[in-house]
Amino acid sequence: MVDSHAHLADEAFSADVEAVVQRARAASLTGILCVVDASDPGELIRAHGVLPLWEGLRTTSGVHPHRAAPFAARPAEAAELADARIQAEPLVRAVGEVGLDYHYDFAPRDVQRAVFGEQVRLACDRGLPLVIHTRDADDDTIEVLTREGKGKARGVFHCFSGDARLARRALDLGFYVSFSGIVTFPKAGPVRDAAAIVPLDRLLVETDAPYLAPVPHRGTRNEPGRVGGVVRALAGIRGIDVQAVASASVANYCTLFAP
């Protein structure tokens, strides 16, 4: 198994990240994509300590929509920060997570769109996939990807929390769709409906650790070693063997985030 999205450089793991990685390996994981925000100095420092812990770790570089506000005057600076890390860190495999979040609106929406657009162009220029965050912003997310990606943008809609319609729109753009512990939540019927229609060759699994621990661990700090709970839930939703989901998600991970 693999965890295609975990925030191992988050402060929540600062005291025991090595043990967290060891538990992931004990749970038969073969890879983890460690998502890092290029605009967070503390996270960047912690990432330098995380990546050497295991050869199965890969990473990303991007500016999250929650952190877009400081780039209002010059949105291109967000892409420049992300690009600087791409050039400096050979384990970077994607631009992300980037996108739009109209649920919390921590940054003005026009600023979020501008910062997102700059990073879509960066990903296309660098030939890297995008890790997309979208919340309550479906139409604008698709519009920015279409306009700025010009048919070249690829990547994954991470921690999918939308419905089957959004999943189809993501698939139509050529993107993968990644599911987290949300699929185990009682009120997540629309997410499970989406999980049922995503083709196996476009499916990814993740924890989004330290967030969104799957049932029965909900409410506790999540970690990559629990990604098996997501795999089992998806197998149940789709009525197929657990190994089929695990194998497909590993193959898709390797295709998108080449080792």
PyRosetta script that sets phi, psi and omega in degrees:
from pyrosetta import init, pose_from_sequence

init()
pose = pose_from_sequence("MVDSHAHLADEAFSADVEAVVQRARAASLTGILCVVDASDPGELIRAHGVLPLWEGLRTTSGVHPHRAAPFAARPAEAAELADARIQAEPLVRAVGEVGLDYHYDFAPRDVQRAVFGEQVRLACDRGLPLVIHTRDADDDTIEVLTREGKGKARGVFHCFSGDARLARRALDLGFYVSFSGIVTFPKAGPVRDAAAIVPLDRLLVETDAPYLAPVPHRGTRNEPGRVGGVVRALAGIRGIDVQAVASASVANYCTLFAP")
pose.set_psi(1, 161.3)
pose.set_omega(1, 173.8)
pose.set_phi(2, -135.4)
pose.set_psi(2, 157.1)
pose.set_omega(2, 172.4)
pose.set_phi(3, -112.0)
pose.set_psi(3, 109.6)
pose.set_omega(3, -173.2)
pose.set_phi(4, -83.3)
pose.set_psi(4, 3.8)
pose.set_omega(4, 179.5)
pose.set_phi(5, -166.4)
pose.set_psi(5, 108.5)
pose.set_omega(5, 176.5)
pose.set_phi(6, -146.9)
pose.set_psi(6, 142.4)
pose.set_omega(6, -178.6)
pose.set_phi(7, -97.3)
pose.set_psi(7, 66.3)
pose.set_omega(7, -175.8)
pose.set_phi(8, -68.7)
pose.set_psi(8, -18.7)
pose.set_omega(8, 176.7)
pose.set_phi(9, -90.5)
pose.set_psi(9, 7.8)
pose.set_omega(9, 176.1)
pose.set_phi(10, -68.8)
pose.set_psi(10, 150.6)
pose.set_omega(10, 180.0)
pose.set_phi(11, -59.7)
pose.set_psi(11, -24.8)
pose.set_omega(11, -179.6)
pose.set_phi(12, -61.1)
pose.set_psi(12, -21.9)
pose.set_omega(12, -179.5)
pose.set_phi(13, -106.4)
pose.set_psi(13, 7.1)
pose.set_omega(13, -171.9)
pose.set_phi(14, -61.8)
pose.set_psi(14, -28.4)
pose.set_omega(14, -175.3)
pose.set_phi(15, -87.5)
pose.set_psi(15, -21.5)
pose.set_omega(15, -172.5)
pose.set_phi(16, -147.0)
pose.set_psi(16, 30.1)
pose.set_omega(16, -174.7)
pose.set_phi(17, -61.4)
pose.set_psi(17, -33.9)
pose.set_omega(17, 179.8)
pose.set_phi(18, -63.4)
pose.set_psi(18, -40.6)
pose.set_omega(18, 177.2)
pose.set_phi(19, -66.8)
pose.set_psi(19, -36.3)
pose.set_omega(19, 178.2)
pose.set_phi(20, -62.8)
pose.set_psi(20, -43.9)
pose.set_omega(20, 178.4)
pose.set_phi(21, -64.9)
pose.set_psi(21, -40.3)
pose.set_omega(21, 179.1)
pose.set_phi(22, -63.6)
pose.set_psi(22, -38.8)
pose.set_omega(22, 177.6)
pose.set_phi(23, -66.9)
pose.set_psi(23, -34.9)
pose.set_omega(23, 177.4)
pose.set_phi(24, -64.0)
pose.set_psi(24, -43.0)
pose.set_omega(24, 178.8)
pose.set_phi(25, -65.5)
pose.set_psi(25, -38.1)
pose.set_omega(25, 178.0)
pose.set_phi(26, -66.1)
pose.set_psi(26, -25.8)
pose.set_omega(26, 178.7)
pose.set_phi(27, -86.7)
pose.set_psi(27, 12.8)
pose.set_omega(27, 175.4)
pose.set_phi(28, 74.5)
pose.set_psi(28, 22.3)
pose.set_omega(28, 173.3)
pose.set_phi(29, -74.6)
pose.set_psi(29, 144.4)
pose.set_omega(29, 177.8)
pose.set_phi(30, -111.7)
pose.set_psi(30, -5.7)
pose.set_omega(30, 179.4)
pose.set_phi(31, -167.9)
pose.set_psi(31, 152.5)
pose.set_omega(31, 176.1)
pose.set_phi(32, -141.5)
pose.set_psi(32, 132.9)
pose.set_omega(32, 171.8)
pose.set_phi(33, -95.3)
pose.set_psi(33, 112.1)
pose.set_omega(33, -178.7)
pose.set_phi(34, -89.5)
pose.set_psi(34, 111.8)
pose.set_omega(34, -175.3)
pose.set_phi(35, -84.8)
pose.set_psi(35, 129.1)
pose.set_omega(35, -175.3)
pose.set_phi(36, -131.5)
pose.set_psi(36, 132.4)
pose.set_omega(36, 177.3)
pose.set_phi(37, -87.2)
pose.set_psi(37, 119.9)
pose.set_omega(37, -176.0)
pose.set_phi(38, -69.2)
pose.set_psi(38, -12.0)
pose.set_omega(38, -179.1)
pose.set_phi(39, -99.7)
pose.set_psi(39, 4.3)
pose.set_omega(39, -178.1)
pose.set_phi(40, -108.6)
pose.set_psi(40, 100.7)
pose.set_omega(40, -176.3)
pose.set_phi(41, -57.1)
pose.set_psi(41, -40.5)
pose.set_omega(41, 179.8)
pose.set_phi(42, -64.3)
pose.set_psi(42, -41.5)
pose.set_omega(42, 179.9)
pose.set_phi(43, -66.3)
pose.set_psi(43, -38.3)
pose.set_omega(43, 178.4)
pose.set_phi(44, -62.6)
pose.set_psi(44, -42.2)
pose.set_omega(44, 178.6)
pose.set_phi(45, -63.2)
pose.set_psi(45, -45.8)
pose.set_omega(45, -179.7)
pose.set_phi(46, -64.1)
pose.set_psi(46, -35.6)
pose.set_omega(46, -179.9)
pose.set_phi(47, -61.0)
pose.set_psi(47, -35.2)
pose.set_omega(47, 178.4)
pose.set_phi(48, -61.4)
pose.set_psi(48, -29.2)
pose.set_omega(48, 177.8)
pose.set_phi(49, -85.9)
pose.set_psi(49, -23.0)
pose.set_omega(49, -176.3)
pose.set_phi(50, -81.1)
pose.set_psi(50, -47.9)
pose.set_omega(50, -169.9)
pose.set_phi(51, -59.1)
pose.set_psi(51, -33.7)
pose.set_omega(51, 178.8)
pose.set_phi(52, -74.3)
pose.set_psi(52, -4.9)
pose.set_omega(52, -173.8)
pose.set_phi(53, -69.7)
pose.set_psi(53, -25.3)
pose.set_omega(53, -174.1)
pose.set_phi(54, -159.7)
pose.set_psi(54, 138.5)
pose.set_omega(54, -179.5)
pose.set_phi(55, -68.6)
pose.set_psi(55, -15.1)
pose.set_omega(55, 179.6)
pose.set_phi(56, -82.9)
pose.set_psi(56, 1.3)
pose.set_omega(56, -178.9)
pose.set_phi(57, -89.6)
pose.set_psi(57, 135.6)
pose.set_omega(57, 170.7)
pose.set_phi(58, -128.4)
pose.set_psi(58, 169.5)
pose.set_omega(58, -173.9)
pose.set_phi(59, -142.8)
pose.set_psi(59, 177.0)
pose.set_omega(59, -179.5)
pose.set_phi(60, -130.9)
pose.set_psi(60, 174.1)
pose.set_omega(60, 174.4)
pose.set_phi(61, -148.6)
pose.set_psi(61, 124.4)
pose.set_omega(61, 179.5)
pose.set_phi(62, -174.7)
pose.set_psi(62, 174.7)
pose.set_omega(62, 177.0)
pose.set_phi(63, -117.0)
pose.set_psi(63, 117.6)
pose.set_omega(63, -178.6)
pose.set_phi(64, -64.7)
pose.set_psi(64, 146.9)
pose.set_omega(64, 178.3)
pose.set_phi(65, -58.3)
pose.set_psi(65, -28.0)
pose.set_omega(65, 177.1)
pose.set_phi(66, -62.4)
pose.set_psi(66, -24.5)
pose.set_omega(66, -175.1)
pose.set_phi(67, -107.2)
pose.set_psi(67, 20.0)
pose.set_omega(67, -175.7)
pose.set_phi(68, -77.7)
pose.set_psi(68, -26.0)
pose.set_omega(68, -172.0)
pose.set_phi(69, -53.6)
pose.set_psi(69, -43.3)
pose.set_omega(69, -179.2)
pose.set_phi(70, -61.9)
pose.set_psi(70, -12.6)
pose.set_omega(70, -177.8)
pose.set_phi(71, -101.6)
pose.set_psi(71, 17.0)
pose.set_omega(71, -176.6)
pose.set_phi(72, -58.2)
pose.set_psi(72, -42.2)
pose.set_omega(72, -176.6)
pose.set_phi(73, -74.0)
pose.set_psi(73, -28.7)
pose.set_omega(73, -177.6)
pose.set_phi(74, -148.3)
pose.set_psi(74, 83.5)
pose.set_omega(74, -176.9)
pose.set_phi(75, -57.2)
pose.set_psi(75, -28.6)
pose.set_omega(75, -177.6)
pose.set_phi(76, -62.8)
pose.set_psi(76, -21.7)
pose.set_omega(76, 179.7)
pose.set_phi(77, -62.2)
pose.set_psi(77, -30.9)
pose.set_omega(77, 178.2)
pose.set_phi(78, -63.1)
pose.set_psi(78, -45.5)
pose.set_omega(78, 178.8)
pose.set_phi(79, -67.1)
pose.set_psi(79, -34.6)
pose.set_omega(79, 179.2)
pose.set_phi(80, -66.0)
pose.set_psi(80, -38.9)
pose.set_omega(80, 176.3)
pose.set_phi(81, -63.6)
pose.set_psi(81, -46.4)
pose.set_omega(81, 179.8)
pose.set_phi(82, -62.1)
pose.set_psi(82, -41.0)
pose.set_omega(82, -177.9)
pose.set_phi(83, -67.8)
pose.set_psi(83, -36.5)
pose.set_omega(83, 178.4)
pose.set_phi(84, -58.7)
pose.set_psi(84, -40.8)
pose.set_omega(84, 179.6)
pose.set_phi(85, -72.9)
pose.set_psi(85, -36.0)
pose.set_omega(85, 176.9)
pose.set_phi(86, -57.3)
pose.set_psi(86, -42.5)
pose.set_omega(86, -178.7)
pose.set_phi(87, -73.2)
pose.set_psi(87, -27.5)
pose.set_omega(87, -176.2)
pose.set_phi(88, -91.1)
pose.set_psi(88, -24.5)
pose.set_omega(88, -173.2)
pose.set_phi(89, -115.9)
pose.set_psi(89, 107.8)
pose.set_omega(89, -176.5)
pose.set_phi(90, -66.6)
pose.set_psi(90, -14.3)
pose.set_omega(90, -179.1)
pose.set_phi(91, -89.5)
pose.set_psi(91, 2.0)
pose.set_omega(91, 177.3)
pose.set_phi(92, -68.9)
pose.set_psi(92, 127.8)
pose.set_omega(92, -177.8)
pose.set_phi(93, -120.9)
pose.set_psi(93, -2.5)
pose.set_omega(93, -177.8)
pose.set_phi(94, -162.8)
pose.set_psi(94, 159.5)
pose.set_omega(94, 170.8)
pose.set_phi(95, -96.6)
pose.set_psi(95, 116.3)
pose.set_omega(95, -178.4)
pose.set_phi(96, 164.4)
pose.set_psi(96, 172.5)
pose.set_omega(96, 1.0)
pose.set_phi(97, -86.2)
pose.set_psi(97, 141.8)
pose.set_omega(97, -177.6)
pose.set_phi(98, -133.8)
pose.set_psi(98, 161.6)
pose.set_omega(98, 178.4)
pose.set_phi(99, 149.6)
pose.set_psi(99, -144.0)
pose.set_omega(99, -175.2)
pose.set_phi(100, -135.1)
pose.set_psi(100, 139.6)
pose.set_omega(100, 176.0)
pose.set_phi(101, -134.9)
pose.set_psi(101, 100.0)
pose.set_omega(101, 179.9)
pose.set_phi(102, -95.0)
pose.set_psi(102, 2.7)
pose.set_omega(102, 176.8)
pose.set_phi(103, -76.8)
pose.set_psi(103, -49.4)
pose.set_omega(103, -179.5)
pose.set_phi(104, -94.5)
pose.set_psi(104, -28.0)
pose.set_omega(104, 178.9)
pose.set_phi(105, 50.7)
pose.set_psi(105, 47.7)
pose.set_omega(105, 177.2)
pose.set_phi(106, -69.5)
pose.set_psi(106, -17.9)
pose.set_omega(106, 174.4)
pose.set_phi(107, -131.6)
pose.set_psi(107, 150.1)
pose.set_omega(107, 177.0)
pose.set_phi(108, -55.1)
pose.set_psi(108, 144.8)
pose.set_omega(108, -173.2)
pose.set_phi(109, -64.6)
pose.set_psi(109, -36.5)
pose.set_omega(109, 178.5)
pose.set_phi(110, -66.3)
pose.set_psi(110, -33.7)
pose.set_omega(110, 176.9)
pose.set_phi(111, -69.1)
pose.set_psi(111, -44.3)
pose.set_omega(111, 177.0)
pose.set_phi(112, -55.6)
pose.set_psi(112, -44.8)
pose.set_omega(112, -178.4)
pose.set_phi(113, -64.6)
pose.set_psi(113, -41.2)
pose.set_omega(113, -179.8)
pose.set_phi(114, -65.3)
pose.set_psi(114, -45.3)
pose.set_omega(114, 179.8)
pose.set_phi(115, -64.5)
pose.set_psi(115, -41.8)
pose.set_omega(115, 177.8)
pose.set_phi(116, -61.4)
pose.set_psi(116, -47.6)
pose.set_omega(116, -178.3)
pose.set_phi(117, -59.1)
pose.set_psi(117, -40.4)
pose.set_omega(117, 178.5)
pose.set_phi(118, -61.9)
pose.set_psi(118, -37.7)
pose.set_omega(118, -177.5)
pose.set_phi(119, -78.0)
pose.set_psi(119, -28.2)
pose.set_omega(119, 172.3)
pose.set_phi(120, -63.5)
pose.set_psi(120, -44.3)
pose.set_omega(120, 178.5)
pose.set_phi(121, -63.3)
pose.set_psi(121, -39.1)
pose.set_omega(121, 177.5)
pose.set_phi(122, -59.0)
pose.set_psi(122, -48.1)
pose.set_omega(122, -178.5)
pose.set_phi(123, -59.5)
pose.set_psi(123, -43.1)
pose.set_omega(123, 179.2)
pose.set_phi(124, -65.0)
pose.set_psi(124, -42.5)
pose.set_omega(124, 179.6)
pose.set_phi(125, -63.3)
pose.set_psi(125, -37.4)
pose.set_omega(125, -177.5)
pose.set_phi(126, -89.5)
pose.set_psi(126, -5.3)
pose.set_omega(126, -179.1)
pose.set_phi(127, 68.9)
pose.set_psi(127, 30.9)
pose.set_omega(127, -178.7)
pose.set_phi(128, -110.0)
pose.set_psi(128, 151.0)
pose.set_omega(128, 174.2)
pose.set_phi(129, -73.8)
pose.set_psi(129, 160.8)
pose.set_omega(129, 176.6)
pose.set_phi(130, -103.8)
pose.set_psi(130, 143.4)
pose.set_omega(130, 169.9)
pose.set_phi(131, -106.7)
pose.set_psi(131, 109.7)
pose.set_omega(131, -169.4)
pose.set_phi(132, -97.0)
pose.set_psi(132, 129.4)
pose.set_omega(132, 169.9)
pose.set_phi(133, -107.2)
pose.set_psi(133, 122.3)
pose.set_omega(133, 174.7)
pose.set_phi(134, -140.3)
pose.set_psi(134, 128.1)
pose.set_omega(134, 178.4)
pose.set_phi(135, -141.3)
pose.set_psi(135, 120.2)
pose.set_omega(135, -177.9)
pose.set_phi(136, 55.5)
pose.set_psi(136, 33.2)
pose.set_omega(136, -176.1)
pose.set_phi(137, -145.1)
pose.set_psi(137, 34.5)
pose.set_omega(137, -171.8)
pose.set_phi(138, -55.8)
pose.set_psi(138, -53.4)
pose.set_omega(138, -174.3)
pose.set_phi(139, -62.4)
pose.set_psi(139, -44.8)
pose.set_omega(139, -178.5)
pose.set_phi(140, -69.1)
pose.set_psi(140, -35.2)
pose.set_omega(140, 177.1)
pose.set_phi(141, -61.4)
pose.set_psi(141, -47.9)
pose.set_omega(141, 178.9)
pose.set_phi(142, -63.1)
pose.set_psi(142, -40.2)
pose.set_omega(142, -178.5)
pose.set_phi(143, -63.7)
pose.set_psi(143, -45.3)
pose.set_omega(143, -179.9)
pose.set_phi(144, -65.1)
pose.set_psi(144, -42.9)
pose.set_omega(144, 179.1)
pose.set_phi(145, -62.4)
pose.set_psi(145, -39.0)
pose.set_omega(145, -179.2)
pose.set_phi(146, -70.8)
pose.set_psi(146, -46.0)
pose.set_omega(146, -175.9)
pose.set_phi(147, -70.2)
pose.set_psi(147, -49.0)
pose.set_omega(147, -174.9)
pose.set_phi(148, -84.9)
pose.set_psi(148, -27.2)
pose.set_omega(148, -179.7)
pose.set_phi(149, -77.9)
pose.set_psi(149, -26.6)
pose.set_omega(149, 176.9)
pose.set_phi(150, 49.6)
pose.set_psi(150, 39.3)
pose.set_omega(150, 177.8)
pose.set_phi(151, 82.2)
pose.set_psi(151, -4.0)
pose.set_omega(151, -178.6)
pose.set_phi(152, -100.6)
pose.set_psi(152, -17.5)
pose.set_omega(152, -176.9)
pose.set_phi(153, -67.3)
pose.set_psi(153, 138.3)
pose.set_omega(153, 176.7)
pose.set_phi(154, -142.3)
pose.set_psi(154, 169.3)
pose.set_omega(154, 178.8)
pose.set_phi(155, 146.8)
pose.set_psi(155, -146.0)
pose.set_omega(155, -173.8)
pose.set_phi(156, -141.2)
pose.set_psi(156, 139.5)
pose.set_omega(156, 167.7)
pose.set_phi(157, -85.4)
pose.set_psi(157, 105.1)
pose.set_omega(157, -171.6)
pose.set_phi(158, -85.4)
pose.set_psi(158, 156.7)
pose.set_omega(158, 176.6)
pose.set_phi(159, 44.7)
pose.set_psi(159, 56.6)
pose.set_omega(159, -170.7)
pose.set_phi(160, -59.9)
pose.set_psi(160, 126.9)
pose.set_omega(160, 180.0)
pose.set_phi(161, -129.1)
pose.set_psi(161, 13.4)
pose.set_omega(161, -179.0)
pose.set_phi(162, -93.6)
pose.set_psi(162, -156.8)
pose.set_omega(162, -178.9)
pose.set_phi(163, -114.4)
pose.set_psi(163, -176.5)
pose.set_omega(163, -176.6)
pose.set_phi(164, -63.6)
pose.set_psi(164, -31.4)
pose.set_omega(164, 179.2)
pose.set_phi(165, -63.4)
pose.set_psi(165, -46.1)
pose.set_omega(165, 178.7)
pose.set_phi(166, -65.1)
pose.set_psi(166, -39.0)
pose.set_omega(166, 178.6)
pose.set_phi(167, -59.7)
pose.set_psi(167, -42.2)
pose.set_omega(167, 179.5)
pose.set_phi(168, -65.4)
pose.set_psi(168, -37.7)
pose.set_omega(168, 178.8)
pose.set_phi(169, -65.9)
pose.set_psi(169, -40.2)
pose.set_omega(169, 176.6)
pose.set_phi(170, -63.1)
pose.set_psi(170, -44.2)
pose.set_omega(170, 179.5)
pose.set_phi(171, -63.3)
pose.set_psi(171, -39.4)
pose.set_omega(171, 179.2)
pose.set_phi(172, -62.3)
pose.set_psi(172, -27.6)
pose.set_omega(172, 176.8)
pose.set_phi(173, -82.3)
pose.set_psi(173, -4.4)
pose.set_omega(173, -179.6)
pose.set_phi(174, 90.6)
pose.set_psi(174, 11.4)
pose.set_omega(174, -177.2)
pose.set_phi(175, -87.6)
pose.set_psi(175, 158.8)
pose.set_omega(175, 168.5)
pose.set_phi(176, -86.8)
pose.set_psi(176, 165.2)
pose.set_omega(176, 177.8)
pose.set_phi(177, -128.8)
pose.set_psi(177, 128.2)
pose.set_omega(177, -175.9)
pose.set_phi(178, -114.3)
pose.set_psi(178, 134.7)
pose.set_omega(178, -178.1)
pose.set_phi(179, -113.1)
pose.set_psi(179, 145.6)
pose.set_omega(179, -176.7)
pose.set_phi(180, -119.0)
pose.set_psi(180, -165.8)
pose.set_omega(180, 177.6)
pose.set_phi(181, -60.4)
pose.set_psi(181, -12.7)
pose.set_omega(181, 177.3)
pose.set_phi(182, -54.8)
pose.set_psi(182, -32.4)
pose.set_omega(182, -177.4)
pose.set_phi(183, -63.7)
pose.set_psi(183, -15.8)
pose.set_omega(183, 179.6)
pose.set_phi(184, -94.4)
pose.set_psi(184, -5.5)
pose.set_omega(184, -176.1)
pose.set_phi(185, -77.2)
pose.set_psi(185, 138.5)
pose.set_omega(185, -175.4)
pose.set_phi(186, -56.2)
pose.set_psi(186, -35.4)
pose.set_omega(186, -175.2)
pose.set_phi(187, -94.3)
pose.set_psi(187, 13.2)
pose.set_omega(187, -175.2)
pose.set_phi(188, -96.9)
pose.set_psi(188, 38.1)
pose.set_omega(188, -179.4)
pose.set_phi(189, -54.3)
pose.set_psi(189, -47.2)
pose.set_omega(189, 179.6)
pose.set_phi(190, -61.3)
pose.set_psi(190, -33.9)
pose.set_omega(190, 178.1)
pose.set_phi(191, -68.2)
pose.set_psi(191, -40.7)
pose.set_omega(191, 177.3)
pose.set_phi(192, -65.2)
pose.set_psi(192, -36.6)
pose.set_omega(192, 176.2)
pose.set_phi(193, -60.9)
pose.set_psi(193, -40.8)
pose.set_omega(193, 177.9)
pose.set_phi(194, -66.1)
pose.set_psi(194, -41.2)
pose.set_omega(194, -179.3)
pose.set_phi(195, -62.0)
pose.set_psi(195, -26.7)
pose.set_omega(195, -178.8)
pose.set_phi(196, -75.2)
pose.set_psi(196, -20.7)
pose.set_omega(196, -173.9)
pose.set_phi(197, -108.5)
pose.set_psi(197, -7.5)
pose.set_omega(197, 179.0)
pose.set_phi(198, -75.1)
pose.set_psi(198, 125.3)
pose.set_omega(198, 179.7)
pose.set_phi(199, -58.8)
pose.set_psi(199, 147.9)
pose.set_omega(199, -178.6)
pose.set_phi(200, -57.6)
pose.set_psi(200, -32.4)
pose.set_omega(200, -177.4)
pose.set_phi(201, -82.4)
pose.set_psi(201, 8.3)
pose.set_omega(201, 175.8)
pose.set_phi(202, -129.3)
pose.set_psi(202, 17.2)
pose.set_omega(202, -173.6)
pose.set_phi(203, -103.3)
pose.set_psi(203, 134.0)
pose.set_omega(203, 173.1)
pose.set_phi(204, -127.4)
pose.set_psi(204, 159.9)
pose.set_omega(204, 177.7)
pose.set_phi(205, -126.4)
pose.set_psi(205, 152.1)
pose.set_omega(205, -177.6)
pose.set_phi(206, -157.3)
pose.set_psi(206, 168.7)
pose.set_omega(206, 171.9)
pose.set_phi(207, -107.2)
pose.set_psi(207, -28.2)
pose.set_omega(207, -169.0)
pose.set_phi(208, 57.1)
pose.set_psi(208, 28.6)
pose.set_omega(208, 179.6)
pose.set_phi(209, -55.8)
pose.set_psi(209, 140.6)
pose.set_omega(209, 13.6)
pose.set_phi(210, -88.5)
pose.set_psi(210, 13.4)
pose.set_omega(210, -175.5)
pose.set_phi(211, -98.1)
pose.set_psi(211, 165.6)
pose.set_omega(211, 165.3)
pose.set_phi(212, 57.0)
pose.set_psi(212, 47.3)
pose.set_omega(212, 175.3)
pose.set_phi(213, -58.7)
pose.set_psi(213, 136.5)
pose.set_omega(213, -179.5)
pose.set_phi(214, -71.3)
pose.set_psi(214, 155.8)
pose.set_omega(214, 170.3)
pose.set_phi(215, -58.8)
pose.set_psi(215, 133.3)
pose.set_omega(215, 13.1)
pose.set_phi(216, -97.0)
pose.set_psi(216, 17.5)
pose.set_omega(216, -177.2)
pose.set_phi(217, -98.6)
pose.set_psi(217, 6.3)
pose.set_omega(217, -174.3)
pose.set_phi(218, -54.7)
pose.set_psi(218, 136.3)
pose.set_omega(218, -179.9)
pose.set_phi(219, 96.8)
pose.set_psi(219, -7.1)
pose.set_omega(219, 177.4)
pose.set_phi(220, -107.6)
pose.set_psi(220, 168.9)
pose.set_omega(220, 176.6)
pose.set_phi(221, -65.1)
pose.set_psi(221, 126.7)
pose.set_omega(221, 179.3)
pose.set_phi(222, -85.0)
pose.set_psi(222, 160.1)
pose.set_omega(222, 175.7)
pose.set_phi(223, -154.3)
pose.set_psi(223, 160.8)
pose.set_omega(223, -174.0)
pose.set_phi(224, -55.9)
pose.set_psi(224, -31.0)
pose.set_omega(224, -179.6)
pose.set_phi(225, -61.7)
pose.set_psi(225, -10.8)
pose.set_omega(225, 179.1)
pose.set_phi(226, -95.9)
pose.set_psi(226, 6.0)
pose.set_omega(226, -177.4)
pose.set_phi(227, -63.8)
pose.set_psi(227, -22.3)
pose.set_omega(227, 176.9)
pose.set_phi(228, -59.5)
pose.set_psi(228, -30.7)
pose.set_omega(228, 177.1)
pose.set_phi(229, -64.5)
pose.set_psi(229, -33.9)
pose.set_omega(229, 176.7)
pose.set_phi(230, -71.2)
pose.set_psi(230, -43.6)
pose.set_omega(230, 178.7)
pose.set_phi(231, -58.4)
pose.set_psi(231, -45.7)
pose.set_omega(231, -179.1)
pose.set_phi(232, -65.7)
pose.set_psi(232, -39.1)
pose.set_omega(232, 178.8)
pose.set_phi(233, -63.8)
pose.set_psi(233, -43.2)
pose.set_omega(233, 180.0)
pose.set_phi(234, -65.3)
pose.set_psi(234, -38.4)
pose.set_omega(234, 177.4)
pose.set_phi(235, -61.6)
pose.set_psi(235, -41.8)
pose.set_omega(235, 178.2)
pose.set_phi(236, -65.5)
pose.set_psi(236, -41.6)
pose.set_omega(236, 179.4)
pose.set_phi(237, -61.9)
pose.set_psi(237, -39.3)
pose.set_omega(237, -174.7)
pose.set_phi(238, -91.9)
pose.set_psi(238, -9.7)
pose.set_omega(238, 179.4)
pose.set_phi(239, 68.3)
pose.set_psi(239, 37.3)
pose.set_omega(239, -179.9)
pose.set_phi(240, -129.3)
pose.set_psi(240, 174.2)
pose.set_omega(240, -177.8)
pose.set_phi(241, -69.7)
pose.set_psi(241, 143.2)
pose.set_omega(241, 179.1)
pose.set_phi(242, -57.4)
pose.set_psi(242, -40.5)
pose.set_omega(242, -178.4)
pose.set_phi(243, -64.0)
pose.set_psi(243, -30.9)
pose.set_omega(243, 179.0)
pose.set_phi(244, -64.5)
pose.set_psi(244, -41.3)
pose.set_omega(244, 177.8)
pose.set_phi(245, -68.4)
pose.set_psi(245, -44.7)
pose.set_omega(245, -179.2)
pose.set_phi(246, -60.7)
pose.set_psi(246, -47.0)
pose.set_omega(246, -177.3)
pose.set_phi(247, -65.5)
pose.set_psi(247, -42.6)
pose.set_omega(247, -179.6)
pose.set_phi(248, -64.8)
pose.set_psi(248, -42.3)
pose.set_omega(248, -178.1)
pose.set_phi(249, -66.8)
pose.set_psi(249, -35.0)
pose.set_omega(249, 176.6)
pose.set_phi(250, -66.8)
pose.set_psi(250, -45.3)
pose.set_omega(250, 179.7)
pose.set_phi(251, -61.3)
pose.set_psi(251, -42.0)
pose.set_omega(251, -179.6)
pose.set_phi(252, -66.8)
pose.set_psi(252, -39.9)
pose.set_omega(252, 176.9)
pose.set_phi(253, -58.5)
pose.set_psi(253, -46.8)
pose.set_omega(253, -179.1)
pose.set_phi(254, -66.0)
pose.set_psi(254, -35.8)
pose.set_omega(254, 178.1)
pose.set_phi(255, -65.3)
pose.set_psi(255, -45.0)
pose.set_omega(255, -175.2)
pose.set_phi(256, -79.5)
pose.set_psi(256, -44.2)
pose.set_omega(256, -176.5)
pose.set_phi(257, -113.4)
pose.set_psi(257, 59.3)
pose.set_omega(257, -172.4)
pose.set_phi(258, -35.9)
pose.set_psi(258, 130.3)
pose.set_omega(258, -178.0)
pose.set_phi(259, -51.9)
pose.dump_pdb("model.pdb")
